Amino acid sequence: MNRPWLALVLYGIYLALAFGWRSLRQLRATGSAGFRGISGPPGSLPWLGGVLFVIALVLGALAPVAELAAWIGPLADPGSPLVGLGAAMTISGTLGTLWSQGAMGASWRIGVREAERTGLVTGGPFAVVRNPVFSFMMLAALGLLLILPNAAALASLVALVIAIELQVRLVEEPYLLRTHGGAYAAYCAKVGRFVPGIGRGSSPPVD
């Protein structure tokens, strides 16, 4: 299988499992698919984070299609070892995303709705990092870039990282601190944000 087809298949599986299958499972378990929409008024930084997240997903799908159609070419020849590493990272990121989503149980959401009060999840992968779903998503996106080092895949990774930073710092962490107060602040003090040990204690102040 050539690189664009490999990337397309792996990315299709990722989207189908992490969004389609997970949302269907959430719907059956709770009556809600878990989608809460984009936060913040249009033009705000939280809103920009949501828009960039959608753009990142679209660019991730476009990257292999554009190369297959010869609209764009690779920025570099990754070679078989990097392609293999990228495939392993993408598969690991996909499995890790599913593991982390499953650990959230009924608390899993895409987006935040202020009136909701979900439980504070601190077990499983959340005992190692505070945002393992996003950590594994970035791992998968980096893996796809190694398989398919073109401009669209690079833009997808950059957009995803910015989107996640905005979503976590401006939307999710303030919401969790308002909801769980001292319990969440204590959790932040012990557990890193995206990487073990890095970003401990970096939660926003209580409103």
Phi, psi and chi 1 to 4 in degrees:
 res  aa     phi    psi   chi1   chi2   chi3   chi4
   1 MET       -  130.1 -176.4 -179.8  -65.4      -
   2 ASN   -77.0  169.2   64.1   18.7      -      -
   3 ARG   -59.2  -50.0  -68.0 -175.6  -59.1  103.2
   4 PRO   -59.6  -40.0  -25.0   35.4      -      -
   5 TRP   -67.7  -39.4  -84.0  112.1      -      -
   6 LEU   -60.9  -45.9  175.7   61.2      -      -
   7 ALA   -63.0  -41.3      -      -      -      -
   8 LEU   -64.5  -43.6 -174.4   60.2      -      -
   9 VAL   -64.7  -47.4  168.5      -      -      -
  10 LEU   -64.3  -40.0  -70.7  177.3      -      -
  11 TYR   -69.5  -38.8 -167.6   69.5      -      -
  12 GLY   -61.8  -41.9      -      -      -      -
  13 ILE   -63.4  -42.2  -68.2  171.7      -      -
  14 TYR   -59.9  -50.3  174.7   79.5      -      -
  15 LEU   -62.3  -42.9  -69.0  179.4      -      -
  16 ALA   -62.4  -40.0      -      -      -      -
  17 LEU   -82.6  -49.6  -67.6  176.6      -      -
  18 ALA   -73.0  -26.3      -      -      -      -
  19 PHE  -115.3  -53.1  -66.6   94.1      -      -
  20 GLY   -66.6  -60.0      -      -      -      -
  21 TRP   -64.5  -42.1  177.6   78.2      -      -
  22 ARG   -64.8  -41.0  177.1   61.1 -146.3 -178.6
  23 SER   -66.0  -39.8  -63.0      -      -      -
  24 LEU   -64.2  -41.4  179.9   60.1      -      -
  25 ARG   -64.6  -40.6 -175.9  176.2  179.8 -175.8
  26 GLN   -64.2  -39.9 -169.3   77.9    1.6      -
  27 LEU   -62.8  -43.5  179.1   63.6      -      -
  28 ARG   -67.0  -34.2  -71.2  175.4  173.1  172.7
  29 ALA   -81.9  -33.7      -      -      -      -
  30 THR  -123.6  -11.7   67.8      -      -      -
  31 GLY    85.7    1.3      -      -      -      -
  32 SER  -132.2  139.1  168.6      -      -      -
  33 ALA   -75.9  -11.7      -      -      -      -
  34 GLY    94.4   -3.8      -      -      -      -
  35 PHE   -81.3  127.1  -71.1   90.8      -      -
  36 ARG  -118.1    2.8  -63.7  -63.2  179.6  -98.5
  37 GLY    81.5 -174.9      -      -      -      -
  38 ILE   -88.3  134.1  -65.0  175.8      -      -
  39 SER   -85.2  152.3  -59.9      -      -      -
  40 GLY    84.4  158.0      -      -      -      -
  41 PRO   -69.7  151.3   24.8  -33.4      -      -
  42 PRO   -52.9  133.0  -27.6   36.3      -      -
  43 GLY    95.5  -15.0      -      -      -      -
  44 SER   -78.7  164.9   66.2      -      -      -
  45 LEU   -65.0  -42.2  -74.5  176.3      -      -
  46 PRO   -59.4  -41.4  -27.0   36.7      -      -
  47 TRP   -62.2  -42.2  176.2   86.4      -      -
  48 LEU   -60.6  -38.9  177.4   61.5      -      -
  49 GLY   -59.8  -43.2      -      -      -      -
  50 GLY   -65.0  -41.5      -      -      -      -
  51 VAL   -64.9  -42.7  170.5      -      -      -
  52 LEU   -64.9  -32.2  -76.7  174.3      -      -
  53 PHE   -63.3  -44.6 -170.8   82.8      -      -
  54 VAL   -64.0  -43.4  174.4      -      -      -
  55 ILE   -60.1  -41.6  -69.8  173.2      -      -
  56 ALA   -60.4  -42.9      -      -      -      -
  57 LEU   -65.4  -41.7  -65.6 -179.7      -      -
  58 VAL   -65.7  -44.2  172.1      -      -      -
  59 LEU   -64.4  -34.3  -74.3  173.0      -      -
  60 GLY   -62.3  -38.1      -      -      -      -
  61 ALA   -75.0  -34.3      -      -      -      -
  62 LEU   -70.7  -31.8  179.0   62.6      -      -
  63 ALA   -54.6  -52.9      -      -      -      -
  64 PRO   -70.2  -35.7   23.2  -32.2      -      -
  65 VAL   -63.5  -43.4  172.3      -      -      -
  66 ALA   -64.8  -36.1      -      -      -      -
  67 GLU   -74.6  -36.8 -163.8  161.1  -44.4      -
  68 LEU   -63.8  -35.9  -75.7  168.1      -      -
  69 ALA   -84.2   -1.1      -      -      -      -
  70 ALA    64.9   27.8      -      -      -      -
  71 TRP   -77.1  -33.9  -61.9  -24.4      -      -
  72 ILE  -136.0  162.3   58.3  175.3      -      -
  73 GLY  -120.9  170.4      -      -      -      -
  74 PRO   -68.4  146.9   24.6  -32.8      -      -
  75 LEU   -78.6  -20.9  -60.3  172.6      -      -
  76 ALA  -160.1  160.4      -      -      -      -
  77 ASP   -93.1  108.6 -178.4    3.4      -      -
  78 PRO   -71.2  -25.9   28.3  -35.3      -      -
  79 GLY    78.1  159.4      -      -      -      -
  80 SER   -59.9  -41.3  -63.1      -      -      -
  81 PRO   -61.5  -42.0  -25.9   35.9      -      -
  82 LEU   -70.4  -35.6  -83.6 -179.0      -      -
  83 VAL   -63.1  -43.0  170.9      -      -      -
  84 GLY   -63.4  -42.0      -      -      -      -
  85 LEU   -63.7  -42.7  175.6   61.4      -      -
  86 GLY   -61.3  -41.6      -      -      -      -
  87 ALA   -63.3  -41.9      -      -      -      -
  88 ALA   -64.2  -40.2      -      -      -      -
  89 MET   -66.7  -39.7  -69.4  170.7   63.6      -
  90 THR   -66.2  -44.0  -57.6      -      -      -
  91 ILE   -64.3  -43.8  -66.8  169.3      -      -
  92 SER   -62.9  -41.2  -62.5      -      -      -
  93 GLY   -63.6  -38.6      -      -      -      -
  94 THR   -65.0  -48.9  -60.3      -      -      -
  95 LEU   -64.4  -39.8  -65.4  176.0      -      -
  96 GLY   -65.8  -37.8      -      -      -      -
  97 THR   -61.5  -45.9  -61.4      -      -      -
  98 LEU   -64.1  -40.9  -65.5  174.4      -      -
  99 TRP   -60.1  -46.6  174.6   40.2      -      -
 100 SER   -67.7  -40.8  -57.7      -      -      -
 101 GLN   -61.9  -42.7  -70.5  173.0  -27.8      -
 102 GLY   -63.3  -36.0      -      -      -      -
 103 ALA   -65.7  -24.5      -      -      -      -
 104 MET   -75.8  -21.5  -66.3 -174.8   73.7      -
 105 GLY    57.4 -133.2      -      -      -      -
 106 ALA   -69.9  -12.2      -      -      -      -
 107 SER   -81.6   -6.8  -65.1      -      -      -
 108 TRP   -65.6  132.6  179.9   76.9      -      -
 109 ARG  -145.5  155.7  -60.4  -73.0 -171.7  -84.1
 110 ILE  -111.4  103.6  -64.0  176.9      -      -
 111 GLY    98.7  178.5      -      -      -      -
 112 VAL  -130.2  138.1  166.1      -      -      -
 113 ARG  -120.0  117.6 -173.7  170.3  -68.6  167.2
 114 GLU   -56.2  -36.7 -169.5   64.2   33.3      -
 115 ALA   -73.4  -17.6      -      -      -      -
 116 GLU   -77.2  148.5  -73.8 -175.2  -40.5      -
 117 ARG  -128.4   92.9  -68.5  -65.3 -179.1  -95.0
 118 THR   -89.8  160.2   57.9      -      -      -
 119 GLY   -71.4  154.1      -      -      -      -
 120 LEU   -86.6  114.8  179.1   60.6      -      -
 121 VAL   -94.9  122.6 -179.4      -      -      -
 122 THR  -131.0    5.8   59.6      -      -      -
 123 GLY  -101.2  175.5      -      -      -      -
 124 GLY    60.6 -133.3      -      -      -      -
 125 PRO   -64.7  -21.7   23.3  -33.9      -      -
 126 PHE   -73.9  -10.7  -70.5   85.5      -      -
 127 ALA   -78.7  -14.2      -      -      -      -
 128 VAL  -102.5  -44.8 -178.2      -      -      -
 129 VAL  -138.3  155.6  -68.2      -      -      -
 130 ARG   -78.7  -23.5  -57.3 -159.6  -57.8  -93.6
 131 ASN  -129.7   60.4  -58.0  -79.5      -      -
 132 PRO   -64.9  -30.1   24.4  -34.7      -      -
 133 VAL   -58.5  -48.4  173.9      -      -      -
 134 PHE   -69.0  -36.3  -71.5  144.1      -      -
 135 SER   -59.9  -45.0  -61.7      -      -      -
 136 PHE   -72.7  -31.4  -77.3  117.1      -      -
 137 MET   -62.0  -43.4  -73.4 -176.0   69.8      -
 138 MET   -67.0  -35.1  -70.8 -172.6  -77.4      -
 139 LEU   -62.5  -44.4  176.9   64.9      -      -
 140 ALA   -63.8  -41.8      -      -      -      -
 141 ALA   -65.6  -38.7      -      -      -      -
 142 LEU   -66.0  -38.2  179.4   57.4      -      -
 143 GLY   -61.9  -41.9      -      -      -      -
 144 LEU   -64.0  -35.7  -74.2  168.9      -      -
 145 LEU   -65.8  -36.0  179.1   60.9      -      -
 146 LEU   -66.7  -37.6  -67.8 -177.9      -      -
 147 ILE   -69.6  -40.2  -61.8  170.8      -      -
 148 LEU  -131.8   76.0 -156.0   66.6      -      -
 149 PRO   -78.6   72.2   30.4  -34.7      -      -
 150 ASN  -118.9  174.8   62.6   35.6      -      -
 151 ALA   -62.8  -37.6      -      -      -      -
 152 ALA   -68.2  -41.4      -      -      -      -
 153 ALA   -66.3  -38.7      -      -      -      -
 154 LEU   -65.6  -44.6  177.1   59.2      -      -
 155 ALA   -63.3  -35.5      -      -      -      -
 156 SER   -62.7  -44.9  174.4      -      -      -
 157 LEU   -64.9  -45.0  176.4   60.6      -      -
 158 VAL   -61.8  -45.8  171.7      -      -      -
 159 ALA   -62.6  -38.9      -      -      -      -
 160 LEU   -65.4  -45.2  179.4   65.1      -      -
 161 VAL   -62.3  -45.5  170.9      -      -      -
 162 ILE   -63.2  -43.7  -64.5  172.7      -      -
 163 ALA   -60.0  -44.6      -      -      -      -
 164 ILE   -65.7  -43.2  -73.0  173.3      -      -
 165 GLU   -59.5  -45.1  -72.8  -75.6   -4.6      -
 166 LEU   -65.7  -44.5  -68.9  173.7      -      -
 167 GLN   -63.1  -45.0  176.3   70.8   14.4      -
 168 VAL   -71.2  -48.6  167.1      -      -      -
 169 ARG   -75.2  -34.1  -66.0  173.2 -174.3  -90.4
 170 LEU  -103.5  -18.6  -59.8 -178.6      -      -
 171 VAL  -117.4  -61.5  178.3      -      -      -
 172 GLU   -73.9  -45.6  -64.1 -165.9    0.3      -
 173 GLU   -64.4  -44.9  -74.0 -173.7  -13.5      -
 174 PRO   -60.3  -39.0  -26.0   36.2      -      -
 175 TYR   -63.5  -46.2  162.6   76.9      -      -
 176 LEU   -65.4  -35.4  -71.4  168.5      -      -
 177 LEU   -70.3  -38.6 -161.0   55.3      -      -
 178 ARG   -65.6  -35.5  -72.2 -168.4  -61.9  -90.1
 179 THR   -78.7  -42.9  -57.8      -      -      -
 180 HIS  -113.0   -6.4  -60.0  -72.7      -      -
 181 GLY    54.7 -126.8      -      -      -      -
 182 GLY   -61.0  -31.4      -      -      -      -
 183 ALA   -64.1  -40.0      -      -      -      -
 184 TYR   -73.5  -38.5 -176.7   66.8      -      -
 185 ALA   -60.9  -41.0      -      -      -      -
 186 ALA   -66.6  -38.2      -      -      -      -
 187 TYR   -63.2  -44.2  172.4   58.1      -      -
 188 CYS   -60.9  -34.9  -70.6      -      -      -
 189 ALA   -68.3  -22.0      -      -      -      -
 190 LYS  -103.3  -25.5  -64.7 -173.6  -64.4 -177.8
 191 VAL  -122.7  135.5 -179.0      -      -      -
 192 GLY   -68.2  161.0      -      -      -      -
 193 ARG   -73.8  -57.1 -179.0  177.6  -85.8  122.4
 194 PHE  -121.4  -26.8  -61.0  114.3      -      -
 195 VAL  -123.8  138.0  178.9      -      -      -
 196 PRO   -51.7  127.9  -27.6   35.6      -      -
 197 GLY    83.3  -12.3      -      -      -      -
 198 ILE  -106.2  127.5  -62.4  177.9      -      -
 199 GLY    91.2   15.2      -      -      -      -
 200 ARG   -68.3  140.3  -72.0 -178.2  -61.9 -178.7
 201 GLY    78.1    3.4      -      -      -      -
 202 SER   -98.8   61.7   51.7      -      -      -
 203 SER  -104.5  154.7   65.9      -      -      -
 204 PRO   -72.3  159.5   28.0  -35.5      -      -
 205 PRO   -68.9  153.5   25.7  -34.2      -      -
 206 VAL   -67.9  134.0  179.3      -      -      -
 207 ASP   -64.8      -  -68.9  -15.9      -      -
